[in-house]
Amino acid sequence: MKRFIYIITDRNRNNLHVGLCSDLVKTLQFYHQMPTLFFDSAQQLNRLVYFEEINTEEQAMDRFKFMSTFTRPQKEKMIRSVNPNWVDLTIGLNHENSMRPRPMIRPSISAARRLVTF
């Protein structure tokens, strides 16, 4: 199962939070639903500025522990290496997620019978 290491920040780039998750879109939705969980309303963590996709849980945990020791200048350098303008990457993730083919759900026979009533 793939894991994601990410850095999320507030609108003023005052706080940089390193995180680890298995579903990046759901994690970002959680931050959106609970905006003041970690900080006050002026410092809402709502901008994804960096992420990595890692194949194994063990590698992801090692990378997360390593990145958690970074100083702010090290984190900024890493972000700027792939996202020089600190663009919110959430928009691209939401677009990519909406483009994926969805599995077709077939209604059960009883549900189909309820739909076809005379």
VENLINDA-V136164 format. One record per residue. N is the residue number from 1. OMEGA is omega in degrees with one decimal (none if undefined). Layout:
((N | OMEGA) (N | OMEGA))
//
This chain:
((1 | -178.6) (2 | 177.3) (3 | -179.9) (4 | 168.8) (5 | -176.4) (6 | 171.0) (7 | 179.9) (8 | -176.9) (9 | 175.9) (10 | -174.5) (11 | -179.4) (12 | 179.8) (13 | 179.0) (14 | -176.8) (15 | 175.4) (16 | -178.1) (17 | 176.4) (18 | -179.5) (19 | 179.6) (20 | 179.2) (21 | 177.0) (22 | 178.4) (23 | -173.7) (24 | -178.6) (25 | 179.1) (26 | 178.5) (27 | 178.9) (28 | 175.6) (29 | 178.2) (30 | 177.9) (31 | -179.8) (32 | -178.6) (33 | -178.3) (34 | -170.5) (35 | -176.6) (36 | -178.5) (37 | -176.1) (38 | -175.7) (39 | 177.2) (40 | -172.8) (41 | 179.3) (42 | -176.8) (43 | -179.2) (44 | 176.1) (45 | -174.8) (46 | -179.1) (47 | 175.8) (48 | -177.2) (49 | -178.7) (50 | 169.2) (51 | 176.1) (52 | 174.6) (53 | -176.4) (54 | -170.8) (55 | -176.0) (56 | -179.7) (57 | -178.8) (58 | 178.3) (59 | -179.5) (60 | -179.8) (61 | 177.7) (62 | -179.9) (63 | 178.9) (64 | 179.0) (65 | 179.4) (66 | -178.1) (67 | 179.5) (68 | 178.4) (69 | -178.0) (70 | 171.4) (71 | 179.3) (72 | 178.1) (73 | 177.7) (74 | 178.2) (75 | 179.3) (76 | 178.9) (77 | 179.8) (78 | 178.7) (79 | -177.2) (80 | 179.5) (81 | -179.8) (82 | -177.1) (83 | -172.3) (84 | -178.9) (85 | 179.6) (86 | 178.9) (87 | 177.4) (88 | -176.4) (89 | 179.9) (90 | -178.2) (91 | 178.6) (92 | 178.5) (93 | 179.6) (94 | 178.7) (95 | 179.8) (96 | -179.9) (97 | -179.9) (98 | -179.5) (99 | -179.1) (100 | 177.7) (101 | -179.7) (102 | 177.7) (103 | -179.3) (104 | 179.4) (105 | 179.5) (106 | 178.8) (107 | 177.3) (108 | -179.1) (109 | -179.4) (110 | 177.1) (111 | 178.9) (112 | 178.9) (113 | 178.9) (114 | 179.4) (115 | -178.3) (116 | 178.5) (117 | -178.4) (118 | none))
//
